[in-house]
């Protein structure tokens, strides 16, 4: 079964741009200590980016010191497991490990011939670490007939010697020649593993006689006795990597790099008193975290609560109260509008920068539309109060910037200059969120019923605060920021929160400027 005739599903997924998580089936025995067999396979598959499944061929009673007993379920039950999986789930790759006897091997071969998975890796478990043969002669013959159904076979040196009938010992050149013969005989690729070589070097080699390929992968011996399950783990990683779309040489290189990393951290596990397992997730834990990624909705709620003192401060400002009850004098109101016009002109430019660096077309369109709205919509309303006869003219922006306006715009421009999209939109959010929240509560009568009266002196202005379209845009802005924060690293998320909180503080100062109070 040649892999040149079959394309992993990841290739078609890549063509559509869809994420692809290979579904990888382990057909092997169990190890209740968790270091080898299907337990190791499932960890390996997960650590290498796949979704793992398992069909059990045998149950063992073992620990890090050795195997005490083996129970082989009826072959009919193995067949039932395989059929249950195949009828429901697309299987992108199969890794085959311990096959206890001839009947099991024949049944697995029959199933492979029917289903023809796109990737098949067989780890021919034939010889124990002690050198003892694990299969009787009939089972060994059946296994030899099974191997041509694989795309890759991964024997250790002792298993390679049995399969080829050659004396290999610890001679690496002899192992390479034997692998060449086995690849030619089987019509499949062979990964010969040098872990049983004496000395400081433990190379592996990928051999494919049909392609005239013989690629060696050097490596120095890792100083640990905890190597239980390395063969299981490597073969599972190879099946997963190949199903992900990597070619065999790349899959071998990446799987070996992962396994070596896991071996180097094996001593950290402290499992058992014998030969312990490799640390399958050492790299993932070191580079990531076992902490759950925060949810976008919870982050939005948390951030809103963090700025509660600022929100309360805005509510208590003399400007807010006077605006709500209609006692605000004309002069401070015009001052506020003039500063807001200056602010909106520059805010629109920062919105346009967010649109320019947005990672998706949806976000690009949203921020660009918001920039246009700030100019075409909001500034026209300002002009109706500031320059009613002329509309938006240079006179609309004739006022000098107040310190609060300058400080706010400096914060936004500095954030935009930094070039981090997530941090920038976090800084832009308070202008949406705080205005919309205040408008909704004004319209709901939270500051007194007079704010809802059409005869209110600033009725037309107050109506803009509670505009349904603005409320909808605000929810969209919140969603974009929360989603970005949820997917960001903790460091970027913290920078986003600082930018958001600082912008909220600037909003408070901006509202306070027309009627100065001690903040």
N, C-alpha and C positions, 0 to 999 in steps of 0.2 A: 504494500500500500504506500505509494510514493507521496511525500508531502509536496512534490512539485505539481501535483494534480489537484490539490485541495487548498483552499485559501481560508485562513482563520476568519471567524465572524468579525473580528475587530477591524479587518480591512474594510468590509462593507459599512461598518459603523462609522469608521473614520471618514468615509466618503460623504456621509450625511451630517457629519459634525456631532453625532450623538455620543454621549459618554458610553464607554463599554467596560463592563466588569465581567471577565470571563467566568463561566460556570464550569468548575473543575470537579470531576468525580474521582475519588480515591477508591480503588478496589483493593482491599488489603485486610490484614488482621489487626486486632486491637491490642493496645498496650495500656493497661489500667494505670500505670505509673505516669503516663502522659508524654513519655520521651520519644517513642517510636511509633510505628504503625499508623493507623488512621488518625490518632490523636496528634502526632507530629505532622502528618500530611495536612490536616485542617488548619493547624497553626501556620504552616509554611504557605499554604495557598492564600490565607488571609494576609499574611505579612507581605506577600508579593502582589497584592492587589486583586485577588480573585475571590469568588464565592465558592466555598468548599462544600462538597457532598461526600457521602461515604456509603459504600456497600461492603458489609463485613464478610470476609471469607473464613475467619477463624477468631475464636476468643482465647486469649492467653491469660494465664495467671503469672505475672512477672513483676519485677521491680528493677531497681538499678543494679542489682547483684546477679540477676539471671532469670531464666524462664523456669517456672515450676510445673506448669501444666498447660495443655492446649486442648481446646474443644472445637471441633469442626462441625458447624451446623449442617443440616441436610442441604445438598446441592439445590434441591427444589426451592429452598428458602432464599438462597443466593439469587437464583433466577427471578424469584418474585421481587426481590429488592431492585434488581436491574430493570425489570420491566416496569415497575411502578415509577421509577425515575424517568425512563426514556419516553413513556407515554405522556408525560406532563411537562418535562423540563428540557429545554435545549441544552445539550451537553457539549461544551466547546472543547473540552480536553479531558482525557482520562489518564490517570497515573495508576499503574498496577504494581503492587508490592507483593506481600506474602500470599502465595497460593499453595494451600496446604497439601494437596494431593492431586492425583491424575484427574479424578472426576471434576474437581473444582477448576483445574486448568482447562479441560475440554469445554466446560460450560462457559467459561469466560471467553474462550476463543470463538465459540458459536455465537455468543452475543455480539462480540466485536465485529464479526463478519456480517451480521445482520444490520447493525446500527452504523457502522463505519464512522466513528468520531473523527473530527478534523485533526485532532492532535492526540497521539497515543505515546506515552512514555512508559517503558517497562523497566523496573528495577528488579533484576532476576535474583530474588532472594533464594540462594541455593546453598551457601556455605556460611556457617557461623563464624564469629570472630575467632573462636577457638580452633577453627579449621574443620570442624565436624560438618558432614553433609547433612542438609536439612530435608532433602527429598529422596525418595526411593528411586531406583533406576527407571521405572515406568513413568513416574512424575517428571523426572529430568527429561526424558524423551518427549513427553507431552509439552513441556516448557519450550524445548527447542522448536517444536512445530508452531508454537504460539508466537515466538519472537518476530517472525516476518510480518506480523500484523501491526508491529510498532513502527513509529517514525523515528524513535530514538530508544536505544537500549543502554543502560548505565551500570555495567558490571564493575565490581571491584577486581583486584588482581586475581584473587583465588577463583572467583566466579568466571572470569575470562579464561583462566586455565582449564576449568572444567568444560566450558562451552566449546573451546577450540581443541581440547586434547593436547595442549602444548605445555611444556615445562617453562614457566615464566619466572618463578621465584620473585626476586626483587630487581630484576633487570628491566629497566624502563624501555630500552630499545626493543627488547623481546616483547614487552607488553604492547608497544605500538604496532609491531608487525602482526601480533596476534589479533589486535583490534582491526587491522586492515583486512585480515582473512575473515573475521567474523562479519564485518560490514559487507564484504563481497558475498559471503555465503547467504546472509539474511536479506540482502538488498535494502538495508536500512542504515541509518547513521548510528555510530557507537560512541559513547563518551566513556573512555577508560579512565578510571580514578586511581590516583597514585597515593592515596592516603596510607596504604599499607607498606609503602616503601620505607626502608631504613634511612636514617639520616635526617638532615635539616630541611630538605626540599621535598615538597609534596605536590608535584605538578598533576594536571589533568590534561587530556587531549581529546579533541573532537575529530573523529575519523569518519569520512563518508567516501567509500571506494568509488561509488558511481560518479561522484563529482571530483574525484582526485583531490579531496580535501583532507589535510592532516594539519590541524591547528592546535598548537600547544598553549596551555595556560599555566605559567609558572606560579609558584607560591611557596613560601617558607612555612615550616611546621609551626602551628600555634601551640604554645605551651599550656596545655590543659588535658586533663584526663576525662573531661566530660564531653564525650563524643557520641553518646548514645543517640541513635536516630539520625545521624548525619546523612546516610544514604537515602532514607525515606524523605528527609526534608529537602535534599537537593533535587531529587527527581520530581517532587511535587512543585518545587519552585520553577523548575525547567518547563514543566507542562503549563503552568500558569503564565510564565513569561512568553512562551511561544504562542499561546492562545491570545495573548494581549497584542500580538502583532509583531513581536521581535523575531528576527531570523535566528537560526540555531546558534551561530557564533555569538551574536549579541545576547541571546538568552543565557548561554553558558557563562559569559562574562558577568552579566548582571546577577545571575543566581549565585555564582561563586562569591562575588563581592558581598552579597547579602549573607551567605552562609559563613564566610570568614568573620564578618562583623558579629554574627550570632555566636560563633565559637569563642571569639575573644572575650565575650561577656558571659560565657557559660558559668564561670566560677561564682558569679554574683547570685545565681539561683539557689545554691545550697540545697539541692533536692537529692535525698538519699545518701547512702554511705558507699555506694559503688560508683560505676561510671554513669554520671548524671547526664541530663539532656542539654542540648544547646539552648541558648536564650533567643527564641525565635523573634521576640518583639523588642530586643534591646535597642536597635537603631530607631525604631518608631517611637519608643518611649523617650529616648534621649533627644530626638529632634522635635518631638511634639509634646503631648501631655495626655495624661489619663483623665484630665478634667473635661467635662462635657462642654462642647462649644455653646456659647450662649444663644438663646433664641432671639430673633429680631424683635418680636412683640415685647418680650420681657425687657430687652435693652431700652426700647423706647419708653416703656413705663418707668424704668429705673432712672433714666436721664431726666424725664419730666419731674420726677420726685426730687432729684438732686437740685434742680433749680427752683424748687418750691419757695425758698426765701426770696429769690429774685422776683418770682411771680407775685408773691404777697407784697413785696415792695412796690411793684408797679401799681397794684390795686390801691395802695394807700397814698400814692402821690397826690399832692394838691391838684396837679394838672388833670389826672385821671378823674378825680372826684368832681372837679369843677366842669370838666367836659361832659360828664354824665348828667349832672343836675342842671346844666345850662347856665351856670353862673360864670363860666370862663369868659374873661374879657376878650375883645376882638384882637388886641395887640399881641398877647401871648399866643393866641390861636394862629395868627398870621405868621408869627415867628416860627412856630412849629411847622407850618406848611412850607415855609421858605426853606427851612433846614431839611425837611423831608424831600423836597424837590432836588436839592443838592445831593442828598444821599441817594435817591433813586437813580439819578443819572449815572453815578459811579457803581451803584449796586447792579445795574443792568449790565455794565461792562464785566463785572466779576461773574455774573450769571452766564454771560457769553463765554467766558473762559472755562467755566464748569462744563458747558456744552462742548467746547472744543476738545477737552481731554476726557470726556465721558467714555466709559468702556463699551457701552451698548448704544444702539441706535435709539432705543426707547428713552434712555436717559438723556441722550444728546438732544432729542426732540423736546423733551420736557423742559430742560434748562434753557434751551434756545427760545421756546415759547414763553417761558417766564420772563426772560430778558425783554422780549418784545412787549409783553403785557405791562412790565414796569414802565416802559417808555410810552407806548401808545395809549394805555389805559389809565394808569395811575397819574402820570404827569399831566394828562389832559384834565383830569379832575383837579389837580393842584392849580393848573392855569386858570380854571374857571373861578377860583377864589383870588389868586394872586394877580393875574393879568386877564381879567374877564373879557376885555374888548379885543385883545390881540391874540389870545390863545397862548400856545407855548412859544415864547420868544426868549431872547437873551435876558430880558427883564425878569423872566421867571426864575432865573438863577443869579440874580443881581446881588442877593444877600451875601454877606461874608460868612464863611463857615464858622460855626460855633465850635468850641473845643471838643464837645461831646461828639459832634458830627465828624470832625477830623480824626479823633481817636478811633471811632467805629470803622471808618473807611480805611484807616491805616491797618487795622487788624485784618480786614477782609482782603486788602491788596497784598499784605504780607503773606497771608495764607495762600492766595492764588499764586504768588510768585514762587512759593515753595514747590508747587507742581504736584502735590499729592491729592488726587481727586477725592478720596474718601474724607480727608481732613478738610478740604475746601467745602464740600457740601455740608459737612457738620457745622461749619462756621456760617453758612448761608441759612441754615434751618431756622434759627430763632426768629428771624424777620418774618417768616411764614407763620410759625407756630404760635408765637406770643401774640401777634396781631390777630390771628384767626381766633384764638382762644378768648382774647379780650372782647372781640367783636361779637362772638356768640353769646357771651355772658351779658354784655350790654343789651343785646337784642332780646335776651330772655328776661330782662328786668332785674338782674342781679345787683345793679347799682341804683335801683329805683325805676319806677314805671315811666318817669318823664323822659328817660332816654329813648323810649319807644314811641313817643308822641310825635306825630307829623309836624306839630307846631314848634318843636324844639329848634332853637336857633341854629344848631349844627346838624339838623336831621339828615340832610343829604350826605354829609360826611360820615355820620355814624352808620348809615346804611351800607357804606362800602366795607365796613369792618366785618359785617355778617353776610357778605355776598356768598351765595352757595357755590359759585364757581371757584372763588378763592378758597373756600373751605375744602373743596374737592382737591384743588391743587396742593393745599397744605397736607392732606392725608397722603398724597402721592409723594411729596417731598419727604415726609416722615418715613414712609416705606422704603424709599431709596437709601436714606441715611441709615436706618436701622438694619437693612439688609447688608449694606457695606460694612457696618460695624460688626455684625455677627460673623462675617466671613474674614474679617481682618485679623492680623496677629494681635496678641495682647498689647504690644508696644504701639501699633498703629491705632488700636481702639482707644488707648489712653490718650494719645494725641488728639484723636477726634473729640473725645469728651472735653479735653481742655479747650479746644477751639470752640466747641458748642457752648460751654459755660462762659467763656470770655465774651463771646458774641451776645449771650443773654444778659450779661452784666452791662455791656454797651447799650443794649436796648433799654435797660432801666435808666441809665444815665441820659439817653436820648429823650425819653419821656419826661425826665425831670428837668431838662434844660429850660423849657419855657417859664417855669415857676420854680426857680432854684430852691432846693432844700438840702440839708446835710444828708448825704447818702452813707 
